[in-house]
Amino acid sequence: MGCSNGYASNIVKTTDGGKNWLNISSYNGNIIRIFFLDTLNGWAVAQSNTSSSIEYLFLKTEDGGKTFQAIYKKVFKSDSLIQVYYQTTDIIFFDKTNGYVMLSGKLLKTTDGGQTWSVVDLPIPDFNMTEMCFINVNIGWVGGSTVLNKNIEDGTDAYIFCTTDGGNNWSNQFQFSSNNDYQIRHNYQINGISFIDNKHGWFLIENITDLHTELYKTVDGGKTYILVNSNNFYLAGPNFSHILFLDKDIGFISYELGGASTQGGIYKTNDGGKTFENVSNTSPNGNIIASGDILFITPSIGYVICPTLHDGNFIIKTTDQGNTWSQTLPIANYHFPP
């Protein structure tokens, strides 16, 4: 079970908690996302770009990654400015047949193990999806934004939508309008969603115009959201950020180097998001800039993919619920999107 975020041509595997890694598969292209359901069944998404389109190739393995077979191809026109600047990807499966993927601002669903994918209709036309969080095949949340008047300079509104029937119907749970300030048109973006059950969840919303991010929380499945943290010392202007909560109290945010003097890193909360503490280590020659997904395989053991300013890229691991982190794998050929 695992995931990856970025561009790479090799897939590596560990069976001893990260002490040793084996290169199990190579692919002549950019692998941007992987997900393993168990030790044998996994999927990967590869991406290639042209001046007018983005092509995604879906790969599948049933032997733990020894071999991958191409099973599906999807092409999107890249004619949206917000699609180019704020593109994120994600993939999840709940069994061997049912899964979701987020590509080029769209949500796709499969019911046949990835052999075919259909675009899920969302309530607003031209909605650019940037985050998704499904807790099972039926219940999930997506976040994103819309460009006003087809011009990003006119601002973007941010939304959270929820489905309880596998994407057939959606409810609008949250909207943040760029028209709140009549003098300035703001660009809002949902930068992370994390739900631990069908009641308790959190999301990050960033005002890209003034480099300010806020954390919201719900205890009723999204019927109401409350602002729990508006301190932007840890999220002032990152390119990408990731959020994961383990329970009602303990959660993490990882992010890239921010604007001005803001440093990237990993921050932990023990009080449901009210306060955060920097739990990042520093490598010998530069600060950690954590931009990969946070993956916890137990309540105590977790991993994050990190680049540094000078040391190249590597995977870090925690065995004490994120209080301390140590390097487990250098990644010489792994690089993150610009």
C-alpha positions as CSV (number, residue, x, y, z in Angstrom):
1,M,0.0,0.0,0.0
2,G,1.5,3.3,-1.0
3,C,1.5,6.3,-3.2
4,S,3.9,8.7,-5.0
5,N,3.7,12.3,-6.1
6,G,6.0,13.8,-8.7
7,Y,7.8,12.7,-11.8
8,A,9.9,9.4,-11.9
9,S,10.8,6.6,-14.2
10,N,11.5,3.9,-11.6
11,I,9.3,2.2,-8.9
12,V,11.1,1.0,-5.8
13,K,9.9,-1.3,-3.1
14,T,10.7,-2.1,0.5
15,T,9.7,-5.1,2.6
16,D,11.6,-4.2,5.7
17,G,10.2,-0.8,6.7
18,G,12.5,1.2,4.5
19,K,15.9,-0.3,5.6
20,N,16.4,-1.6,2.1
21,W,14.9,-0.7,-1.3
22,L,14.7,-2.7,-4.5
23,N,14.1,-1.2,-7.9
24,I,11.3,-3.4,-9.2
25,S,10.1,-1.7,-12.3
26,S,11.2,0.9,-14.8
27,Y,9.1,2.8,-17.3
28,N,10.1,5.0,-20.3
29,G,8.1,8.0,-19.2
30,N,7.0,10.2,-16.2
31,I,5.2,8.2,-13.5
32,I,3.3,10.8,-11.5
33,R,1.3,8.6,-9.2
34,I,1.2,5.0,-7.8
35,F,-1.2,3.3,-5.4
36,F,-1.0,-0.3,-4.0
37,L,-4.1,-1.9,-2.6
38,D,-2.1,-4.8,-1.2
39,T,1.3,-6.5,-1.7
40,L,0.3,-7.6,-5.2
41,N,-2.2,-5.3,-6.8
42,G,-1.3,-1.8,-7.7
43,W,-1.8,1.0,-10.3
44,A,0.4,3.7,-11.7
45,V,-0.3,6.8,-13.8
46,A,2.2,8.1,-16.3
47,Q,2.0,11.5,-17.9
48,S,3.2,13.1,-21.1
49,N,2.6,16.7,-22.3
50,T,2.3,18.4,-25.6
51,S,1.7,22.1,-26.4
52,S,-2.1,21.4,-26.6
53,S,-2.8,18.3,-24.5
54,I,-1.9,16.2,-21.5
55,E,-1.9,12.4,-22.0
56,Y,-2.2,10.0,-19.1
57,L,-1.4,6.3,-19.3
58,F,-2.8,3.9,-16.7
59,L,-0.6,1.0,-15.7
60,K,-1.6,-2.0,-13.6
61,T,0.4,-4.7,-11.8
62,E,-0.9,-8.0,-10.2
63,D,2.5,-9.3,-9.1
64,G,3.7,-6.7,-6.7
65,G,5.2,-4.4,-9.3
66,K,7.5,-6.9,-11.1
67,T,5.5,-6.2,-14.3
68,F,3.1,-3.4,-15.2
69,Q,0.6,-3.5,-18.1
70,A,-0.8,-0.5,-19.9
71,I,-4.6,-0.7,-19.5
72,Y,-6.1,2.7,-20.4
73,K,-5.2,6.1,-21.9
74,K,-6.9,9.4,-21.3
75,V,-6.1,12.7,-23.1
76,F,-7.2,16.2,-21.9
77,K,-6.8,19.5,-23.7
78,S,-4.6,21.8,-21.8
79,D,-6.3,25.0,-22.7
80,S,-7.1,26.2,-19.1
81,L,-4.6,28.6,-17.4
82,I,-5.6,27.4,-13.9
83,Q,-5.2,23.8,-15.1
84,V,-1.6,24.5,-16.1
85,Y,-0.6,26.3,-12.9
86,Y,-2.5,24.4,-10.2
87,Q,-2.6,20.8,-11.5
88,T,-2.6,18.0,-8.9
89,T,-3.1,14.3,-9.1
90,D,-4.4,11.6,-6.8
91,I,-5.5,8.0,-7.0
92,I,-7.2,5.6,-4.7
93,F,-8.8,2.1,-4.9
94,F,-11.0,0.4,-2.3
95,D,-10.9,-3.1,-3.8
96,K,-9.7,-4.7,-7.1
97,T,-12.5,-3.0,-9.1
98,N,-13.6,0.3,-7.6
99,G,-11.4,3.4,-7.6
100,Y,-11.1,7.1,-8.2
101,V,-8.4,9.3,-9.8
102,M,-8.0,13.1,-10.1
103,L,-6.4,14.3,-13.3
104,S,-6.2,17.7,-14.9
105,G,-8.7,19.1,-12.5
106,K,-11.2,16.3,-13.3
107,L,-12.6,13.4,-11.2
108,L,-12.6,10.0,-12.9
109,K,-14.1,6.7,-11.6
110,T,-13.6,3.1,-12.5
111,T,-15.7,0.0,-11.6
112,D,-13.6,-2.5,-13.6
113,G,-10.1,-2.3,-12.0
114,G,-9.0,0.6,-14.2
115,Q,-9.7,-0.9,-17.6
116,T,-12.1,2.0,-18.3
117,W,-12.6,5.3,-16.6
118,S,-15.5,7.7,-16.8
119,V,-15.5,11.5,-15.9
120,V,-17.7,12.2,-12.9
121,D,-19.9,15.3,-13.4
122,L,-19.6,17.9,-10.7
123,P,-22.2,20.6,-10.0
124,I,-20.3,23.6,-11.5
125,P,-19.1,23.9,-15.1
126,D,-15.4,24.5,-15.5
127,F,-14.7,23.4,-12.0
128,N,-11.0,22.8,-11.5
129,M,-10.6,20.1,-8.8
130,T,-7.4,20.2,-6.8
131,E,-8.1,17.9,-3.9
132,M,-10.1,14.7,-3.1
133,C,-10.7,12.6,-0.1
134,F,-12.8,9.4,-0.2
135,I,-13.3,7.3,3.0
136,N,-15.1,4.5,1.1
137,V,-16.4,3.9,-2.4
138,N,-19.5,5.9,-1.8
139,I,-18.6,8.8,0.6
140,G,-16.1,11.4,-0.5
141,W,-15.2,15.1,-0.7
142,V,-13.6,17.1,-3.5
143,G,-12.2,20.6,-3.4
144,G,-11.3,23.1,-6.1
145,S,-12.1,26.4,-7.7
146,T,-13.6,28.1,-10.7
147,V,-12.2,30.9,-12.8
148,L,-14.4,34.0,-12.9
149,N,-15.3,35.3,-16.4
150,K,-12.8,32.8,-17.9
151,N,-10.0,35.1,-16.7
152,I,-7.8,34.2,-13.8
153,E,-7.1,37.9,-13.1
154,D,-10.8,38.3,-12.2
155,G,-10.3,35.9,-9.3
156,T,-11.3,32.3,-8.4
157,D,-14.0,31.0,-6.0
158,A,-13.2,27.9,-3.9
159,Y,-15.7,25.1,-3.2
160,I,-16.0,21.8,-1.2
161,F,-18.5,19.3,-2.6
162,C,-19.5,16.0,-0.9
163,T,-21.0,12.8,-2.3
164,T,-22.6,9.9,-0.4
165,D,-23.5,7.8,-3.4
166,G,-20.3,7.3,-5.3
167,G,-20.4,10.5,-7.3
168,N,-23.9,10.3,-8.7
169,N,-25.0,13.3,-6.6
170,W,-23.1,16.1,-4.9
171,S,-23.9,18.7,-2.2
172,N,-22.2,22.1,-2.0
173,Q,-20.8,22.2,1.5
174,F,-18.5,25.2,1.4
175,Q,-17.9,28.2,-0.8
176,F,-15.4,31.1,-0.5
177,S,-16.0,33.9,-2.9
178,S,-13.4,36.1,-4.5
179,N,-15.9,39.0,-4.4
180,N,-15.5,39.5,-0.6
181,D,-13.2,42.4,-1.3
182,Y,-14.7,44.8,-3.8
183,Q,-11.3,46.4,-4.6
184,I,-9.3,43.2,-5.1
185,R,-10.3,40.0,-6.9
186,H,-8.7,37.1,-4.9
187,N,-7.7,33.7,-6.1
188,Y,-8.7,31.0,-3.7
189,Q,-7.6,27.3,-3.9
190,I,-8.3,24.2,-1.8
191,N,-4.9,22.9,-0.9
192,G,-5.7,19.8,1.2
193,I,-8.6,17.7,2.5
194,S,-8.4,15.0,5.2
195,F,-11.3,13.1,6.8
196,I,-10.9,10.4,9.4
197,D,-14.5,9.2,9.3
198,N,-17.9,10.4,7.9
199,K,-18.0,13.2,10.5
200,H,-14.6,14.6,11.3
201,G,-12.6,16.4,8.6
202,W,-10.3,19.3,7.8
203,F,-9.3,21.3,4.8
204,L,-6.9,24.0,3.8
205,I,-7.8,27.0,1.7
206,E,-5.2,29.3,0.3
207,N,-5.6,32.9,-0.8
208,I,-3.0,32.9,-3.6
209,T,-3.4,36.6,-4.1
210,D,-2.0,37.6,-0.6
211,L,-0.3,34.2,0.3
212,H,-2.5,33.4,3.3
213,T,-3.9,30.0,4.2
214,E,-6.5,29.0,6.7
215,L,-7.5,25.6,8.2
216,Y,-11.1,24.7,8.6
217,K,-12.7,21.8,10.5
218,T,-16.0,19.9,10.6
219,V,-17.5,17.6,13.1
220,D,-20.7,16.9,11.3
221,G,-19.6,15.6,7.9
222,G,-19.3,19.0,6.3
223,K,-22.7,20.4,7.1
224,T,-20.8,23.1,9.0
225,Y,-17.2,24.2,9.0
226,I,-15.4,26.3,11.6
227,L,-12.1,28.2,11.2
228,V,-9.6,26.6,13.6
229,N,-6.3,28.2,12.4
230,S,-5.6,31.3,10.5
231,N,-1.9,31.6,11.3
232,N,0.0,31.7,8.0
233,F,3.5,31.2,9.4
234,Y,3.5,27.6,8.2
235,L,1.7,28.1,4.9
236,A,2.6,31.5,3.4
237,G,2.8,30.9,-0.3
238,P,3.8,27.3,-0.8
239,N,3.4,25.8,-4.3
240,F,2.0,22.5,-2.9
241,S,0.9,21.4,0.5
242,H,-0.5,18.2,2.0
243,I,-2.6,17.5,5.0
244,L,-3.3,14.2,6.9
245,F,-5.1,13.7,10.2
246,L,-4.7,10.4,12.1
247,D,-7.4,11.0,14.6
248,K,-9.5,13.9,16.1
249,D,-6.4,15.5,17.6
250,I,-3.2,14.5,15.7
251,G,-2.6,15.7,12.2
252,F,0.2,16.8,9.9
253,I,0.9,19.3,7.2
254,S,3.8,19.1,4.8
255,Y,4.6,21.8,2.2
256,E,7.2,23.3,0.0
257,L,9.3,26.4,0.6
258,G,6.9,29.3,1.0
259,G,7.1,33.0,0.1
260,A,9.3,35.5,1.8
261,S,11.1,34.0,4.8
262,T,8.7,31.1,5.2
263,Q,10.5,27.7,5.3
264,G,9.1,24.4,4.1
265,G,8.8,21.4,6.3
266,I,6.5,19.2,8.3
267,Y,4.2,20.5,11.0
268,K,2.3,18.5,13.6
269,T,-0.8,19.3,15.7
270,N,-1.9,17.6,18.8
271,D,-5.0,19.6,19.4
272,G,-7.1,19.2,16.2
273,G,-5.3,22.0,14.3
274,K,-5.5,24.8,16.8
275,T,-1.7,24.9,17.1
276,F,1.2,23.4,15.1
277,E,4.8,22.5,15.9
278,N,7.6,22.2,13.4
279,V,8.8,18.6,13.6
280,S,11.1,18.7,10.5
281,N,14.7,17.7,10.8
282,T,17.3,19.5,8.8
283,S,19.7,17.6,6.5
284,P,23.5,18.4,6.8
285,N,23.4,21.0,4.0
286,G,19.9,22.3,3.7
287,N,16.3,22.5,5.1
288,I,13.8,19.8,4.3
289,I,11.2,21.0,1.8
290,A,8.4,18.4,2.2
291,S,6.1,18.4,-0.8
292,G,5.2,14.7,-1.1
293,D,2.2,13.0,0.4
294,I,2.2,12.0,4.0
295,L,1.6,8.2,4.3
296,F,1.1,6.5,7.7
297,I,1.0,2.7,7.7
298,T,0.4,2.5,11.4
299,P,-0.5,5.2,14.0
300,S,3.2,5.5,14.7
301,I,5.0,4.7,11.4
302,G,4.9,7.2,8.5
303,Y,6.8,8.3,5.4
304,V,7.2,11.6,3.4
305,I,9.0,12.2,0.1
306,C,11.3,15.3,0.5
307,P,13.7,17.3,-1.6
308,T,16.3,19.6,0.1
309,L,17.9,22.7,-1.1
310,H,21.2,21.1,-1.7
311,D,21.1,17.3,-0.9
312,G,18.8,16.0,-3.6
313,N,15.7,14.0,-2.9
314,F,14.9,11.3,-0.3
315,I,12.3,9.6,1.7
316,I,12.0,10.3,5.4
317,K,10.5,8.0,8.0
318,T,9.0,8.4,11.5
319,T,8.5,5.6,14.1
320,D,7.2,7.9,16.9
321,Q,4.1,9.4,15.4
322,G,5.9,12.2,13.6
323,N,7.9,13.7,16.5
324,T,11.2,12.8,14.8
325,W,12.1,11.9,11.2
326,S,15.1,10.1,9.7
327,Q,16.2,9.6,6.1
328,T,15.6,6.1,4.7
329,L,16.1,6.4,0.9
330,P,17.9,8.8,-1.4
331,I,16.2,9.3,-4.8
332,A,18.7,10.4,-7.3
333,N,16.3,10.3,-10.3
334,Y,13.2,11.7,-8.7
335,H,12.1,15.3,-9.2
336,F,9.1,17.3,-8.4
337,P,7.0,19.3,-10.8
338,P,8.2,22.9,-11.4
